[in-house]
């Protein structure tokens, strides 16, 4: 049996790599006034009075508090994406290099957020910086073809089991076009996706993300709830929801709606509510059921992509989906996405039955960064080191958990991992909802006070290892956790 952190194709998940416990409510931004005049530090002092972790955070991040207050005047919540906001205020960054970020107060952090995993190449990688500067100097975009379009398409087709690809700018776009292709190819309308997974901001795939337990139905019959307004009326009518790692709910949906299901959309390894691993045989059975019912299998590899393995989850699991959605890490820090698949499916674009357009698709700056990333930085030899560093972090966390008798456990796969502050295993979204967001945020702020950003802020995300991390950074992270752990009991 292969070591799951080795990234060998077809590797499986032994018990040692599985969650032994876990869960947590999805982060929901607090409402903010149109105009904010009081400092967030003042607003939240009463709530955090007597908490040494938060008092230290306030002391260290006065500049972030000020910047956040000023930004809230002209931007909703003071951020450019709602996922970047958290209470009492987010840390405001100024620069990054390697595996480090510096905030506006001059604090340095070892970063495992990496822009939701986008910066697996590390910050300001010289190879990518040179490539982007060269592209900008000769015209950052043409909205016309260049040789670089073909080059990056060839690189992606070598890594992933697809015949052709088209470029986009974001993961949301990649999913949107894949769903349209699946519906057009099968001449069906319904998309089966999994409860709690996030597939971008496209209306048709939001049902089931951030579901409210009182609205989502029983676990064996989950419904496509979405706790937000503004969707097109009827947008969720085409959505069907099943439980991740619950193949019986998938079979039920096919029994009920088999002739209507255009595709199964799945994040093959869940990275959107912590690290949640597929149980043996689960993804393989999805492939079989799609074949049996003439539906397409779509892998959303926006997060796994070129981070989990050289050829993504497709290579790691040894499964060929009909369509693959990509973004984030393939652009080396610049906006780039892609979707690709079987020739007969992609031919719908050739015949102009499915329209794919975009002025910024394949802009030369992003292409240059992507070519450098895929062709020169994220080579096959990189993955063994990423996995080794990630295992080192997992083992260090586990040792601290044992030494302090902390109610916690760790899940790790390849360059990804989650410290779960609890013992409950997480096999699906409903398990995840048992976890306390507040407890995890105390861990986050405690680590930040010690110069580490352990993951994006919230129990629903994972650490990611970059090519810029090293043993020194890992050991410093473990020492920081050793200081914070006694405060988490």
C-alpha positions in Angstrom: 0.0 0.0 0.0 1.4 3.4 -1.1 2.2 6.1 1.4 -0.6 8.7 0.8 1.9 11.5 1.2 4.2 10.1 -1.4 1.9 11.3 -4.2 2.4 8.1 -6.2 -0.4 7.6 -8.7 -3.2 5.4 -7.4 -2.0 5.9 -3.7 -4.6 5.1 -1.1 -5.3 6.3 2.4 -4.1 4.1 5.3 -5.5 4.6 8.8 -2.5 6.7 9.9 -3.4 9.4 7.4 -7.1 9.5 8.1 -8.8 11.9 10.4 -9.3 10.4 13.9 -11.8 13.1 14.7 -13.1 16.6 13.7 -15.8 19.5 12.5 -16.8 23.5 12.6 -19.4 26.0 11.5 -18.6 27.8 8.3 -17.4 31.3 8.7 -20.0 34.0 8.2 -19.0 37.6 8.0 -20.6 39.8 10.6 -22.7 42.7 9.4 -21.0 46.0 9.2 -22.3 49.6 9.0 -22.0 51.5 5.8 -19.7 54.0 7.6 -17.4 52.8 10.4 -15.9 55.6 12.5 -14.8 53.7 15.6 -11.6 51.7 15.7 -12.3 47.9 15.5 -10.0 47.6 18.6 -12.3 49.8 20.6 -15.4 48.1 19.2 -14.3 44.6 20.2 -12.3 45.3 23.4 -15.3 44.4 25.7 -15.8 41.1 24.0 -12.1 40.1 24.3 -11.5 41.6 27.7 -9.3 39.2 29.8 -8.2 37.1 26.8 -4.4 37.3 26.7 -4.2 36.0 23.1 -6.5 38.8 21.8 -4.9 41.5 23.9 -1.5 40.6 22.4 -3.0 40.6 18.9 -4.4 44.1 19.4 -1.0 45.3 20.7 0.9 43.9 17.7 -1.6 44.9 14.9 -2.5 48.5 15.5 -1.7 49.4 11.9 -4.0 46.6 10.6 -6.8 47.9 12.9 -6.4 51.4 11.5 -6.3 50.2 7.9 -9.3 48.0 8.4 -11.3 50.9 9.8 -10.4 53.1 6.9 -11.1 50.5 4.3 -14.6 49.8 5.7 -15.6 53.3 4.8 -15.2 52.7 1.1 -15.4 48.9 0.8 -18.0 46.5 2.2 -16.3 44.9 5.2 -13.1 46.6 4.1 -12.0 43.7 1.9 -12.1 42.8 -1.8 -13.4 39.3 -1.2 -15.7 38.3 1.7 -13.6 35.3 2.5 -10.8 37.7 3.6 -12.8 39.2 6.5 -12.8 37.8 10.0 -13.5 39.3 13.4 -12.2 41.5 15.0 -10.4 42.6 11.8 -8.1 40.9 9.3 -4.3 41.3 9.3 -3.4 43.7 6.5 -0.3 42.7 4.5 2.4 44.8 2.9 4.8 42.4 1.1 5.9 38.8 0.8 9.0 36.8 -0.1 9.5 33.0 0.0 7.3 31.5 2.7 7.1 34.8 4.6 4.6 37.7 4.7 5.1 41.1 6.4 2.1 43.1 7.6 1.7 46.9 7.8 3.0 46.9 11.4 6.2 45.2 10.3 5.4 41.8 11.8 6.8 38.9 9.9 4.9 35.6 9.5 5.7 32.1 8.2 2.7 31.7 5.9 0.7 28.5 5.3 -2.3 30.3 3.8 -0.5 31.0 0.6 -3.4 32.9 -0.9 -5.8 29.9 -0.4 -3.0 27.7 -1.7 -2.4 29.7 -4.8 1.2 30.5 -4.0 2.6 27.0 -3.8 5.6 28.6 -5.6 6.2 30.9 -2.7 6.1 34.7 -2.8 8.2 36.6 -5.4 9.8 33.6 -6.9 12.6 34.9 -9.1 11.8 32.6 -12.0 8.2 33.8 -12.1 9.1 37.4 -11.5 11.5 37.4 -14.5 8.9 35.8 -16.7 6.2 38.3 -15.8 8.5 41.3 -16.2 9.4 40.1 -19.7 5.8 39.6 -20.7 4.7 43.0 -19.4 7.6 44.7 -21.1 6.5 43.3 -24.5 2.8 43.8 -24.1 0.8 42.4 -21.1 -2.2 41.4 -23.2 -3.3 41.3 -26.9 -6.7 39.7 -26.7 -5.3 37.8 -29.7 -3.5 34.5 -29.9 0.2 34.1 -29.0 2.6 31.1 -29.0 2.2 31.1 -25.2 -1.4 30.1 -25.4 -0.4 26.9 -27.2 2.6 26.3 -24.8 0.5 26.4 -21.7 -2.2 24.3 -23.2 0.4 21.6 -24.0 1.8 21.7 -20.5 -1.6 21.2 -19.0 -2.5 18.4 -21.4 0.7 16.6 -20.4 -0.1 16.8 -16.7 -3.9 16.1 -16.8 -5.8 13.4 -18.6 -7.5 15.8 -21.0 -7.4 16.1 -24.8 -7.9 19.8 -25.0 -8.1 22.8 -22.7 -9.5 26.3 -22.8 -8.1 29.1 -20.5 -10.1 31.2 -18.0 -9.2 33.7 -15.3 -10.8 32.1 -12.2 -11.9 28.8 -10.8 -15.5 30.0 -10.8 -15.3 30.5 -14.6 -13.7 27.1 -15.1 -16.6 25.4 -13.2 -19.2 27.4 -15.0 -18.0 26.4 -18.4 -17.6 22.8 -17.4 -21.2 22.7 -16.2 -22.4 24.3 -19.4 -20.5 21.7 -21.5 -21.9 18.8 -19.5 -25.4 20.0 -19.9 -25.0 20.6 -23.6 -23.3 17.3 -24.2 -25.8 15.2 -22.3 -28.8 17.4 -23.1 -29.7 17.2 -19.4 -30.0 19.9 -16.8 -29.3 18.6 -13.3 -25.8 18.7 -11.6 -25.1 16.4 -8.6 -22.7 18.0 -6.2 -21.7 17.3 -2.6 -22.9 19.0 0.6 -20.6 21.7 2.0 -18.2 21.8 -1.0 -17.5 25.1 -2.6 -17.2 25.3 -6.4 -17.1 29.1 -6.9 -19.7 31.8 -7.2 -21.7 30.5 -10.2 -25.4 30.4 -9.2 -26.0 26.8 -10.5 -23.4 25.3 -8.1 -24.1 27.2 -4.9 -26.8 24.9 -3.6 -25.4 22.8 -0.8 -22.5 25.2 0.0 -22.8 26.7 3.5 -26.0 24.8 4.1 -27.9 25.5 7.3 -28.5 22.3 9.2 -32.2 23.2 9.9 -32.8 23.8 6.1 -30.7 21.1 4.5 -32.8 18.0 5.3 -31.7 14.7 6.8 -28.2 13.4 6.2 -29.4 10.6 4.0 -31.4 13.0 1.9 -29.6 16.4 1.8 -31.2 19.3 0.0 -29.6 22.2 -2.0 -29.9 24.9 0.6 -27.9 28.1 0.2 -27.9 30.7 2.9 -27.7 33.9 0.8 -29.8 36.2 -1.3 -29.6 37.4 -4.9 -29.6 34.2 -6.8 -31.6 34.0 -10.0 -35.1 32.6 -9.3 -35.0 28.8 -9.8 -31.2 28.8 -10.0 -31.0 25.9 -7.5 -33.7 23.8 -9.2 -31.1 22.1 -11.3 -28.9 21.3 -8.2 -28.9 17.9 -6.5 -26.9 17.3 -3.4 -25.4 14.1 -1.9 -23.2 13.4 1.1 -19.4 13.2 0.5 -18.2 9.7 1.3 -21.8 8.6 1.4 -22.2 6.6 -1.8 -25.7 5.5 -0.8 -26.9 9.1 -1.2 -25.3 9.2 -4.6 -27.0 6.0 -5.7 -30.3 7.4 -4.3 -30.0 10.5 -6.5 -29.3 8.4 -9.6 -32.3 6.2 -8.8 -34.5 9.3 -8.5 -33.1 11.5 -11.2 -30.7 9.4 -13.3 -32.2 10.5 -16.7 -31.9 14.2 -15.6 -28.3 14.2 -14.2 -25.8 15.8 -16.6 -22.8 15.5 -14.4 -21.4 14.7 -11.0 -19.3 17.7 -9.8 -16.8 16.7 -7.1 -13.7 18.1 -5.4 -11.9 14.7 -5.3 -10.1 15.5 -2.1 -12.2 18.0 -0.1 -10.2 21.1 0.9 -13.1 23.5 1.6 -14.1 22.2 5.1 -10.7 21.3 6.4 -8.9 18.4 4.8 -11.5 15.6 4.2 -10.2 12.5 2.5 -12.2 10.3 0.2 -12.8 6.8 1.6 -11.4 3.9 -0.4 -13.5 3.2 -3.4 -15.7 6.3 -3.2 -14.3 8.2 -6.2 -14.0 5.0 -8.2 -17.8 4.3 -7.6 -18.6 7.8 -8.8 -16.8 7.1 -12.0 -18.7 3.8 -12.4 -22.1 5.4 -11.7 -21.5 8.2 -14.2 -20.6 5.6 -16.8 -23.7 3.5 -16.0 -26.1 6.5 -16.3 -24.3 8.3 -19.2 -23.5 11.3 -17.0 -20.2 13.1 -17.0 -17.7 13.2 -14.1 -16.3 16.6 -13.4 -13.2 17.0 -11.1 -13.0 20.4 -9.5 -9.2 20.6 -9.1 -9.1 24.3 -8.5 -7.6 23.6 -5.1 -5.9 20.3 -5.5 -4.5 21.1 -9.0 -0.7 20.9 -9.3 -0.3 20.9 -5.5 -1.5 17.4 -4.6 0.6 15.8 -7.3 2.3 16.6 -10.7 -0.9 15.5 -12.4 -3.3 16.5 -9.6 -5.9 14.3 -8.1 -6.4 12.6 -11.4 -2.9 11.2 -11.3 -3.0 10.6 -7.5 -6.2 8.6 -7.6 -5.6 7.1 -11.0 -9.0 8.1 -12.3 -9.9 9.9 -15.6 -12.8 12.3 -15.3 -14.6 13.7 -18.3 -13.8 17.3 -17.4 -11.3 18.9 -15.2 -11.5 22.4 -13.7 -8.3 24.2 -12.8 -7.2 27.6 -11.4 -5.2 29.1 -8.5 -1.8 27.4 -8.4 -1.4 26.9 -12.2 -0.9 30.7 -12.6 2.0 31.0 -10.2 0.3 34.0 -8.4 -1.4 35.6 -11.4 -5.1 35.1 -12.4 -5.4 32.0 -14.5 -7.8 29.1 -14.7 -8.5 26.4 -17.3 -11.0 23.7 -18.1 -10.4 20.7 -20.2 -11.7 17.3 -21.1 -12.4 14.7 -23.7 -12.2 15.7 -27.4 -15.9 14.9 -28.1 -17.0 17.1 -25.2 -14.6 20.0 -26.1 -15.8 19.8 -29.7 -19.0 21.5 -28.6 -16.9 24.7 -28.4 -15.6 24.1 -31.9 -19.1 23.7 -33.3 -20.1 26.9 -31.4 -22.8 25.0 -29.5 -21.2 26.2 -26.2 -19.8 29.7 -26.2 -16.6 30.4 -24.3 -15.2 33.9 -24.4 -13.1 36.3 -22.2 -11.0 39.3 -23.0 -8.5 38.5 -20.3 -8.3 34.8 -20.9 -4.7 34.0 -21.8 -3.3 37.4 -21.1 0.4 37.3 -21.6 1.4 38.2 -18.0 -0.6 35.2 -16.6 0.6 32.9 -19.4 4.3 33.8 -18.6 3.8 33.1 -14.9 1.9 29.8 -15.7 4.6 28.6 -18.1 7.3 29.3 -15.6 5.3 27.5 -12.9 4.3 24.4 -14.8 7.5 24.1 -16.9 10.3 25.2 -14.5 9.2 25.5 -10.9 6.7 22.7 -10.1 8.7 19.9 -11.6 8.2 16.2 -10.6 11.1 16.3 -8.2 9.5 19.1 -6.1 6.7 16.9 -4.7 8.8 14.6 -2.6 10.2 17.6 -0.7 6.8 19.2 -0.2 5.4 16.0 1.2 8.4 15.5 3.5 8.0 18.9 4.9 4.3 18.5 5.4 4.8 15.2 7.2 7.4 16.9 9.5 4.8 19.6 10.4 2.1 16.9 11.1 4.4 14.9 13.3 5.5 18.1 15.2 1.9 19.1 15.8 1.0 15.6 16.9 3.9 15.6 19.4 2.7 18.9 20.9 -0.8 17.6 21.1 0.4 14.6 23.1 2.7 16.5 25.3 0.0 19.0 26.3 -2.8 16.4 26.3 -4.8 18.7 23.9 -8.1 17.6 22.6 -7.0 17.6 19.0 -5.7 15.5 16.1 -4.1 16.2 12.7 -5.0 15.1 9.2 -2.3 15.4 6.4 -2.1 14.4 2.8 0.8 15.5 0.6 1.4 19.2 1.0 -2.0 19.7 2.8 -3.1 19.3 6.4 -5.5 20.4 9.1 -5.1 20.6 12.8 -8.5 19.6 14.2 -9.2 20.9 17.6 -11.3 18.0 18.6 -11.4 14.2 18.3 -14.4 13.6 16.0 -13.5 12.2 12.6 -14.6 14.3 9.6 -15.8 12.3 6.7 -18.3 14.8 5.4 -19.8 18.3 5.9 -22.1 17.3 8.8 -19.2 16.0 10.8 -17.4 19.3 10.2 -20.3 21.3 11.7 -19.6 19.9 15.1 -16.3 21.9 15.4 -16.0 25.2 17.2 -14.9 28.1 15.0 -14.2 30.2 18.1 -11.7 27.7 19.4 -9.9 27.5 16.1 -9.7 31.2 15.8 -8.0 31.4 19.2 -5.4 29.0 17.8 -5.1 31.2 14.7 -4.5 34.5 16.6 -2.2 32.7 19.1 0.0 31.5 16.3 -0.1 34.9 14.5 1.2 36.4 17.8 4.1 34.0 17.4 4.9 34.8 13.8 2.9 32.0 12.1 -0.2 32.1 9.9 -1.1 28.4 10.2 -3.7 28.4 7.5 -6.4 30.7 6.2 -8.4 32.0 9.2 -11.1 29.4 10.0 -11.3 25.7 10.7 -12.7 25.2 7.2 -9.4 25.6 5.5 -6.0 23.8 5.3 -2.3 24.4 5.5 -0.4 24.3 2.2 3.3 23.7 1.9 5.2 25.8 -0.7 8.5 25.2 -2.4 9.9 28.1 -0.3 9.3 26.4 3.1 12.2 24.6 4.7 13.0 22.6 7.9 13.8 25.8 9.8 10.4 27.3 9.1 8.7 24.0 10.1 10.5 23.8 13.3 9.8 27.4 14.2 6.1 26.7 13.5 6.1 23.7 15.9 7.8 25.8 18.6 5.1 28.4 18.2 2.4 25.8 18.6 4.1 24.5 21.7 3.7 28.0 23.3 0.0 28.4 22.1 -1.2 24.9 23.0 -1.6 25.4 26.8 -3.9 28.3 26.0 -6.3 26.1 24.0 -7.4 23.7 26.7 
